[in-house]
């Protein structure tokens, strides 16, 4: 974050949100575009890259390991060093708040003949890394992490890569695109075939992009219905031209804002609608949300559309646990939609939200409670009794919401502030810069259109 001083920000009730807008590039694709381009031999060009702090942390780390990455106008150029060509970084790699940068780059280094120390901010340093350490250690990497009082492996940590690494077949014990991608990145420089068995489908950007870069990768379904991803190592990646679509996780906040603010009607252009990322839109439509997809097309192997959203009267539902992997980052803003719906919304299978940038279940329950919403917090989800579209009003005239340095908590309550009686304040807007630069200005623009 650009400053160490908290920046409290107030969000007030709004008139209808109207207009045609776009959102920053997809964060997941942006990370991967930089990493795979750095591993290609030659020059790749990227447009639409998200220039948030998380993605810039990935770019800085790749530069520290020898890749030349430049920006001119709106085009990013990456001069790749080849799959086995990374250099030893001179200093620790500063990851800021980015768990994605950390986990993917751990995988990248695991099969290289170099070592690197990862450091992060206070929030990232609390996030467990054991789920990535386990498979990478099986491949031969030596990973030493700080152990917390409750025996979690956290930053700072050091990865000592091994070359050649050992190919493995790994069954994901939990649905995690980051763990899957870390293993694939390690497998790129590992002789033989690395296999990942995925019982539950997670976002598939890594598989799609690796195929586009020329890696030998296959995806099949076994007799038990699991996805089996096989990657042939010692790959030679070819440089690409990549156009990054708008991030559906960022669009989610504006979609919910338009659904719950009376009279709203907006169009969000050029949004990625990959089925492994579109769970929130399906859930909101099942709740009665007027969400329509126009101008569907394919860009760089990814499905893209313009999304039109109109204010809607939402009804609470039971959200099936098996949809969680396709919308795991969007549950905080779904909870805001549920708070404005009629009836109960129940969610389950969300243990993962306990170990994100914050304990998102606890933070959302606490904040919604301050707004007068009836919330019951369970071990793996929330039960929310909606207001039926009525303005949210807690006991305090203008409550202050604790974000716990979590960008999605901050943006979720910024949206909630639009449907409060007197507004609310969030304790710090700075974390939003990690994924959605200019978010608060965009909200203001929509409200004044």
N, C-alpha and C positions, 0 to 999 in steps of 0.2 A: 504494500500500500504506500501511497506517495507521502503520507504524513503519519506521524505517531500520535497526533492529536485527534481524539474522537470528534466526529462531525454530526451532532444531533440534527435531525431534519423532521419537519412537520408535514404531514399529508392530511389535507382537508377534504370535506365532502365536495363532490364534483357534479357539474352538469353532465349532460350526455357526452360520451366519447365518440368522436366522429373523425373520419379522414382515412387516407390511404398512407400506410407507413411501411417501413422495413425494419428489421432488427439485425443486430450484429451476426457475423458468421458463426456457424455451428462450432461449439468449443471442442467436442469430441473429434470431429473431422479435422479441425485446425491443428490440434496436437499431432495427429497421425500424419497429416500432410507434411508437416515440418520434419518429423522423424524419418518417414520413409524417403522423403526427398534427400535428406542428409545421407542416407544409406545407398542411394542410387549413384551410378557413375555418370557424372555430367550435370547439366544445368536444368533444374525444374523451375516452373513459374506457377505462383499461387495468387489467385485473386479472391477477394471476399474473406480473407483471413481475419478471424477475430483478434483484435488487438487489445484484449484484456490482459490483466497482469498474469493470470495463470499461463496463457499461451506464450506470453513474452518470456516467462521463466523457462519454458521448454526451449525457446529459441536461444536464449543466453547460454543454457547448458550445452546445447549442440555446438554453439560457437566455441565454447571452452574446450570441446573435444575435437576441434579441427574443421568443422563445417563452416563455409563462408555463406552467411545469410545477410541479404541486403534488401532494403525497401526503396523503391523509387515510384513516386506518385502512389497509386493504389496497388502496385504489383510487387510481390515479394519474390525474390530470386534466391534459390538455394543451390549452391555448388556442392554436390555430394562427394563423399570420400570413399564410397563403396562399403559393402557390408562388413568387411573386416578391417576397415581403415581408420577407426577412431583413434584419437591420440589421448594420452594421459592428461587429464585436467590438472592445472597447477594449483588450483584452490578448491575448496569445498563448493559443491553445487547448491546454490540458494534457491529453494523451491517456493518460497513465500507461503501461500496458502493452498498450493496446488497438489492434491493427492494424485490426480491423474498424471501430472508430470513426474512425480516421484515414482509411482509404481511402474509406469511404462519405461522410464529410463533405467530403473533397476534391472528390468528384463533385458534392455539393450546392452547394458554393461556386463551382464552375467556371463555371456559367452565371448567376451572380448578379453584380450590379454592386458587389461588395464584395471585400475581400481579407482573408486570415487567415493567421497563422503557426501552425504545428503544432509542438509540442514533446512529447517523451515520455521515459520512463525509459531507463536504460542498455540494456536489452534491446530495446525498441522502436526505439531510435535506431540499432540495427544492421541493422534489417530493410529490405530493398530496396523502394523505392516506384516504380521505373521502369515497371513493368507498368501502373500506374494513370496515371502522368504521360503516357505516350505517347498514349493515346486522348483524354485530356482536353486535351492540347496541340493535337491535331488539331481539336478543337472550338473552339479559340481562347483557352483559358486560358493565362495566363503563370505557369509554375511554376518556382520557383528552389529547389533542394535542395542540401544539403551533399553533396559528392562524396567518397567514401572512396578509400583508396589503391588499391583494386581496381576503381575507377570505377563504384561503385554509388551511386545517388541515395538518400539517407537523410535522416531528420529531424536537425536542424530544417529545415523547408521552408516556403515561403510560396506560397500560391495567390492569384493576382490574377484574379478572375473577369471574364468578359466578357458583356455583355448588349446585343444578342442574341448568343448563341453559334451555332455552325454545326452543323447536324445532320450526322451521319456514318453510314456503314455500316461496322461494325467486326467483323472476324472474330477471335474470341479465339484467340491463338496457343497458350495453355495453358488448361486448365480452371480457372476461378476465378470463384466466385460473387461475390467482393468486387469484382473488376474489372467484371463484368457489372452489378452493382448501382450502382457508381459512375457508369458511363455512363448508366444509366437515370435516376439522380438528376439528372445534368446535363441529360439530355434533357427532363425535366419542364418546365424553363423555357426551352427552345429551340424556336423556331418550326420547323414542319415535322415530318418523321418521322425519328426516330433508330432505326437498326436494328442489332441485334447478331446475328451468326451464331455459333452455339455448336455446334462439332463434337461435343463430349462434354457430356452432360447434367450440370449442377451443381445444387445446391440451388435451388429455385424459389420461395422465400418472397417475394422482391421482386415477381415477376410476379403471384403470387397475391394479395398484399396490395394492390398498386397497382390491380388490377382491382376489389377490394373497396372501395377508396377512390374509385372512379369514374373512374380514368384510362382513356383510350382505348388499350388495349394488346392486341395479338394475338400468339399463338404458333402458328407453322406449321412444317411439316417440308418442306425442299426436296428436290430430286431426288437429292441426295447423302446424304440422311438426317440433315442438320444441322437443329437447331432455329433458326428465324429469329424473333426477337422484335422487334416493331415497336411503337414508342411515339409517339403524337402529342403534340407539345409544347404549351406554354402551357396546361397542364392546370389544371383547377379541381377540387381534391380535396374530398370531402365528409367531415365528421367521422364517426367510427365508435366502436362499443363493441367492444373487443378482449379476448378471454380467451386468455392465453398458455399453451400446454400445457407440460408438463414437458420438460426438455431431454434428448433421446436421447443427446447427447454426455456429459452428466453421468450419466445412468442407466447408460451403458456400464461405468463403473467398478464399480458395484454388481452389474451382471449378471455380469461376469467374476469378481468376488469370490465370488458364490454358486456359480458353476460350478466353481471350483477348491478351495473349502473344503469338506471332506467333511461330509455331513449337512445341508447348507444347503438352505433352501426359502423363498424370499421372493416377495413381490408388490410391484411398483413401479407406483403408480397414475398415471393421466392422462399418459402419455408420448406425445409426438408420434412418429408412425411414417410420416412423409412418405417415399415411396420414394427420394427424392433424399438422404435422411439415414440410411437403414436398412441400409446395406451391412454394417455390423459384425454385426448380428443374423443376417443371411443366412450370413455366413462362419462364425460360431460354430455355427450349426445344422448347417452342412456338416461341421464338425469333430466333431459328435456332441452338441452342447450341447442340453439340454432347456430350450427357451425357447418359451413359448406366449403367444399374444396373445388376451386376452379383453375383452369389453365394447367391441368396436370401434365407434367413432362418429366423426362429423365435427363439429369445433368451429371456428367462424370460417374455414371452408374448408380446415382442416388435419385429416388423419386422426389419430385419437387412440385409444389402447388402454391397458388394464392389462396389465402383463407379469409372468408367473410364471416363475421361474427355479429349477431344482433342480441340485444338485451332479451333475456328469457326468464321465465318462471321455472326455477329448478326444483326437482323433487329428490329427496334423499334416497339412496340405494345402498345395498350391501355390495361393496366393491370386492370382486373375487380376488383371492390371494395370488392366483396364477398370473394375473396381469401386472403384478408389481414390477418385475424386471423391465418391462417396457415403459415404465413411468416412474421409476424409483426416485428421480430427482424432482418430480412434479407433485409429490404428495403434499408438501407444505402449501402450495397454492390451491390444490384441491380442497384442503381443509378450510380455506377461506370461502370457496364456492359452497361447500357443505354448510358453512355457518349461515349462508344466505338462502339456503334451500328450505323447502317445506318438509318436515318430518326428519327422521333419523338417517344419518349416513354412518355406516360401519366399515372399518378397514381392519385387515388382518395380514399377517405374514410380513411385517415391516421391521423385523429386528435390525435390518441393515441401517435404518434411519437413526439408530442409537449411536452409530459410529461414523457419522458423516462429519462435516465441519463442526457440528454441534450435535447434541442429542435432540434431533429434530422433533421427535414425538413430544418430549418434555417441553421444549421451548414453544412449540405451537400451542400445546394445551395451556400453558401458563399465559401466553399472550392473548389467546382467544378468551380465556376466562376473564381477563381484565376488561374485555369488551362486552362482557355480559353474556357470552355464549356458554351454554351448558355442554361441558366436555367431560367424558369419562376416559381416563388414560389406562389402557391395558398394557400388558407386557410387549405386545407386538402390533399395537394399533390404537386408534382412537374411535370412540363413539361420539358423534356430534349431533346435537339436537338443533336443527336450523331455525332461523328466525322467521321463515316464510316470506322473505323479501323485505322485512322491516329493518329500519335503520339500526345499526349496532350501537348500543349505549350501555356502558358499564357504570360503575359507581363514581369513577373519576371523570371529570369534565374532559380532560385531555390526557389520557394515560400515556406513560412512557414505556415502550416495549424494549426489552432486552434482546439484542440480536445475537449475542454470544459470538461475535465476529463471523457470522454466517450469512453469506450473500443471499441465499434463498429465503432465509427467515426475514431479512431486511426487506426484500422485494415483496414478499407475501403480505407483510403488514403495511407496506406502502399502498398496496392495492386495497387492503381492508380499510385503510384510512379514508378512501373515497366514499365509503358507505357507512361512515360513523356519524353520530349526531353532531359532534363538535371537533372532529379530527383526532389525530393521535401523533405522537412523536416516537421515532425510533432512535435508539441511543447512539447509533453510528451508521452513517451511509457509506463509509469508505469501503467496506468489503464488497459492495456491488461492483466496483471497478475490476474485480477479478474476472467477471464473466459478462457484464452488460454495461460498458461505458456509456454514459449519457442517459441512463434509465430514467432518472428523476426528471430530466428535461423533456424526455419523450412523453411521459405521463402528463406533464403540464401542457405540452403542445396538443395532445389529444383532447384534453379537457377544455381547451380554449378555441378549438377549431370552429 
